[in-house]
Amino acid sequence: MLKIKNSTSDIEIDEEVAIIKVIVNDTKDIFEKLGYRSLEDRVLNEGFETYIISSIKNYPLKSKVSLKISFMKEDDYIDISSIKKVIHTHFKYKAEEKNLSLKEQFRQWLTNMTIGLLFLILCIILVEVLERFSDTNLVKIIKESLLIIGWVALWDPITFILFGWRTEKRSISYYEKLSQIDIYNEKVK
């Protein structure tokens, strides 16, 4: 059973290195219970992964952070170096996966922005065509509505391109940091 306390006492600062502490019964609490053939095939337990990610986000990206895994039981068949390898590989894969996803999102949003620009140009052309007709209140409302609709079509793509990608990039940076985090263990006393 994975025991994770959400108090400040579970995070230590040791000579400018923050230590994220996790207490588990054995390695089965770290890995999903899947039909794996070898250690490299193992997948991190979702609760374990979520706790580590949320804990590391409490610190600036440039700060030094270590992960201390405390075992309630001795687990003779897997050593800490194997656990390190799986954790590092897992987060390296997550960073690569998120990076590919971000690139795909950029392509999608650039396509959406192109469509939005074309739609805005069409709306502006329609407004120019309506300028030639009478200047009644209904025509004014239609012209203003077309301009607003044209600009609204660009809202989401521009928001993502200007601001949205930063959240994704920050997640990638955390995954990269976790793919190199110093990991050590100790038995719970």
N, C-alpha and C positions, 0 to 999 in steps of 0.2 A: 504494500500500500504506500502510495506516495504521500509523504507528510510535508506540507509546505506551509509555513507560518507566514502571515502577511504583516509582520510587525517589524519595526526598525531594528530589533535585536537580531534579525536574521541577515542583516547586511553589516559587515564589519569594514572598517577602514584601517588598513595596516600599512603604515609608511607610504601613504599616497596611493595605495592599491585597494580598490574596493573589492570585497569578497562577497560573492553571492553564495549563500549556504543553502544546500538542499539535503534533506534527510530522506533516505529511502530504505526499505527493508532489504532489498537486494537488486541485482541488475534487471530483474523482471519488471521493476517499477520504472525503469528508464526506457525500456523498449516496448513497442507494441507486441502483442501476442499474435504474431503472424506465423505462417508456416515457413520460416526462413531456413535456408540450408547452411549459411555461414554467417559469421559476424558482420561481414560487409553488406549482407542482405537485410540487416535489421533496420527498423524504422523507429525513430524516437516516439515515445509516448506523448500524446497530444498535450496532456496536462503538464508534463515535464518541460516540453518545448515552450508552451505558453508562459509558464512561470519564468523561465530563463529570459525569454524575449521581453516580457514586461518588467523584469528586474533590471535588465541592462539599460532599458530606456530611462531609468532614473538618473543616469549619469551622462555627462557630455560625451560625445563620440571620441574625443581625444584623451579621456581619462583611462587609466589602467584599471582593468577589472579582471578578477580571477573567479573561477567557479570551484567551490569546495563541495564535493559530494560525500556525505557521511552515510555509511552503511550500518543498518541495525544488525544485520547478519553477515557473517563472512561468506563470501562467494568465491570459491576456490577456482572455478573453471574459467573465469574471465578476469584479466588483470586491468588496471587502470589505463595502461597504454592502448589497449584495444578499445576501451570505452571512449578515450580521447579521439581515437581515429574515427570512430563512428560519429561522434558529435561534430567533429570538425568537418567531416565529409558531408554530413547532413546539412549543415548550415552553408557550406560552400555551394552545394547543389541548390539550396533555397535562394541564395544570392544570384546564381546564374539564371534560375527559373524566373525570378522577379525581374531581372535585367532584360530578359527576352520579352517578358510581358510588357514592360515599360516601352520597349522599342515598338512593339506591336500597337500599343495604345497611341504612341506618337503618330504612327502611320494612319491609324484610324481617325484621330483627331485632325490631322492635316487634311485628310480626305473630307471630313465633315466641314472643316473650315473652307475648303475650296467650294463645296456645294453651297455653304452659307453665303460666301461672297458672290457666287453666281446668282443666288436667289436675291440678294440685296441689290445687285445690278439690275435684275429683272424688275424688282419693286421700284427702283429709281426711274427706270424707263417707263413703267406704267404711270408713275406720278407725272412725268413729263408729258405723256400722252393726255392724261386727265387735265393738265394745265390748259390745254387748248379748248376744253369744253367750258361750260358755264362755271362761274365762280360761286355756286350755291353752297350752302352749309353742308349738304350731303356730300358733295364732291370734296370739300375741304376735309371732312371726317374720313372719307375713303383714302385721300392722299396721305394724311397723317398716319392712318392705320397701316398703310402699306410700308411707310418708312419705319414705323415701330416694329412691325413684323419682320422686316428685313434685318434690322439690327438685332432683334431677339434671336434670330436664326444663328447669329454668330456668337451669341453669349457663351454657351457651353464650350465650344472649341477654343475660344480665346481664353476663357478662364482656365481650362486645363493646360494649355500651352504656356500661359504666364505663371500659373500658381500650382496647379494640381500635381504636376510631376514631382514637385519637391518632396511631398510626403512619401511617394514611392521610392525616390532616390535615398531618402533617409532610412527607410526600411532595408534597402539593399546594403547601405553602410553598416547597419546593425548586424545583418546576417554575415557580412564579411568580417566584422569584428569577432563575432561568435565562432567563425570558422578558424580563428587563430587564438582563441581564448586559452589562457593557462588553466589547466584542470588538474586538480589533485584530490585525493580522498583521505578519509580517516574513518576509523570505526567509532560508532557512538559509544560513549562510556557509560 
